[in-house]
Amino acid sequence: MGNNPVLHSAQIDKKEQIPDTLTAKLKEVREGFLARLYATQKMHREKISDILRTIDERKIKDLKEKLKNM
């Protein structure tokens, strides 16, 4: 069954007969997915940057307080 040339050629023909509308729809879905993925990644990077900036600001404030108290 795995080496049957007739079945193998039929499978190749099916793959080649994918309608253009389906190909276009798959491309559209893929592009939409990637757009959402990139937007989510950007949002997470921004959140991480905000967290790190807040940590840095707190450290600076604490250091200023320590210097004042010296």
Secondary structure in CASP SS format (residue, H / E / C, confidence):
PFRMAT SS
TARGET T0000
AUTHOR 0000-0000-0000
METHOD secondary structure of the structure
MODEL  1
M C 1.00
G C 1.00
N C 1.00
N C 1.00
P H 1.00
V H 1.00
L H 1.00
H H 1.00
S H 1.00
A H 1.00
Q H 1.00
I H 1.00
D H 1.00
K H 1.00
K H 1.00
E H 1.00
Q C 1.00
I C 1.00
P C 1.00
D H 1.00
T H 1.00
L H 1.00
T H 1.00
A H 1.00
K H 1.00
L H 1.00
K H 1.00
E H 1.00
V H 1.00
R H 1.00
E H 1.00
G H 1.00
F H 1.00
L H 1.00
A H 1.00
R H 1.00
L H 1.00
Y H 1.00
A H 1.00
T H 1.00
Q H 1.00
K H 1.00
M H 1.00
H H 1.00
R H 1.00
E H 1.00
K H 1.00
I H 1.00
S H 1.00
D H 1.00
I H 1.00
L H 1.00
R H 1.00
T H 1.00
I H 1.00
D H 1.00
E H 1.00
R H 1.00
K H 1.00
I H 1.00
K H 1.00
D H 1.00
L H 1.00
K H 1.00
E H 1.00
K H 1.00
L H 1.00
K H 1.00
N H 1.00
M C 1.00
END
